[in-house]
């Protein structure tokens, strides 16, 4: 579990990536630019966004593209009828390729959703 910090519960951008609440409380105030007069800090769970490609959605989009380009002739191509195991294989390959691409080009997302924010009083 990763944790993040904010000055206010409603802050749009929580900051940091800490491996424990204790680390967030120790390092968070400095990251937020606290001057020592603040009474507390918000600490929340940080859930990193992890992209996932859904093969069924990809196939649906490709079917629409085919229909736009080829009209009724596109009815002859029905990849959505491919067995589930084949679609699962496609999904695994698409996701593996996308993960490799993100790694190669340093495009892994660093944004996260924030859950369960808790107010912690700072000890002076």
C-alpha positions in Angstrom: 0.0 0.0 0.0 1.2 3.5 -0.9 0.2 6.7 0.9 0.1 10.4 0.0 -0.4 13.6 1.8 -2.3 16.9 1.5 -2.9 20.1 3.5 -6.7 19.9 3.0 -8.9 16.9 2.6 -10.4 18.4 -0.6 -7.1 19.1 -2.3 -7.1 18.2 -6.0 -3.5 17.0 -5.8 -2.3 14.9 -2.9 1.5 14.5 -3.0 4.1 12.0 -2.3 4.5 8.3 -2.5 5.2 6.8 0.9 5.3 3.2 1.9 3.8 3.7 5.3 1.7 6.2 7.2 4.6 6.8 9.5 6.8 7.8 6.5 4.1 10.1 5.2 3.9 11.8 8.6 7.7 12.2 8.8 8.3 13.4 5.2 5.0 14.8 4.1 5.1 18.1 5.9 8.4 19.1 4.2 7.1 18.0 0.8 4.0 20.2 1.3 6.2 23.2 2.4 4.8 23.3 6.0 6.5 26.0 8.1 5.8 24.4 11.5 2.6 26.3 12.4 0.3 23.7 10.8 -1.7 21.6 13.3 -2.1 18.5 11.1 -1.9 16.8 7.8 -4.2 14.6 5.7 -2.8 11.1 4.8 -4.6 8.9 2.4 -4.2 5.6 0.5 -2.7 6.2 -3.0 -3.9 3.8 -5.7 -1.7 4.2 -8.8 -3.5 4.2 -12.1 -2.7 1.0 -14.0 -3.8 1.1 -17.7 -5.6 -2.0 -19.0 -6.6 -2.7 -22.6 -9.9 -4.5 -23.0 -9.8 -6.7 -26.1 -13.5 -6.7 -26.6 -13.5 -2.9 -26.7 -10.7 -2.9 -29.2 -12.5 -5.4 -31.4 -15.7 -3.4 -31.1 -13.9 -0.2 -32.3 -12.2 -2.1 -35.1 -15.6 -3.5 -36.3 -17.0 0.1 -36.3 -14.0 1.3 -38.2 -14.4 -1.5 -40.7 -18.1 -0.7 -41.1 -17.4 3.0 -41.6 -14.9 2.1 -44.4 -16.5 -0.9 -46.0 -20.3 -0.5 -45.3 -22.3 -3.7 -45.3 -19.4 -5.7 -46.7 -18.0 -5.5 -43.2 -20.6 -7.9 -42.0 -18.4 -10.7 -43.4 -15.8 -9.9 -40.7 -17.0 -10.9 -37.2 -14.0 -11.0 -34.8 -16.4 -10.6 -31.8 -17.4 -14.2 -32.5 -13.9 -15.5 -31.9 -13.8 -17.9 -28.9 -13.3 -16.4 -25.5 -9.8 -18.0 -25.1 -8.7 -16.3 -28.3 -9.9 -12.9 -27.1 -8.2 -13.5 -23.8 -5.0 -14.3 -25.7 -5.3 -11.0 -27.7 -6.0 -9.0 -24.5 -2.9 -10.5 -22.8 -0.7 -9.7 -25.9 -2.1 -6.1 -26.2 -1.4 -5.4 -22.5 2.1 -6.9 -22.6 2.9 -4.8 -25.7 1.5 -1.7 -24.1 3.4 -2.2 -20.8 6.6 -2.7 -22.8 5.9 0.4 -24.8 5.3 2.5 -21.6 8.5 1.2 -20.1 10.6 1.9 -23.2 9.3 5.5 -23.6 9.0 6.3 -19.9 5.3 6.7 -20.2 4.1 4.9 -17.1 1.4 6.9 -15.3 2.3 8.5 -12.0 -1.2 9.7 -11.2 -3.2 8.0 -8.5 -6.7 8.0 -7.0 -7.0 8.9 -3.3 -9.0 6.8 -0.9 -9.7 7.0 2.8 -8.1 10.3 3.8 -7.4 10.6 7.5 -6.5 13.7 9.5 -3.3 13.3 11.6 -2.3 15.8 14.2 1.3 16.9 13.9 3.4 16.6 17.1 5.3 19.8 17.8 
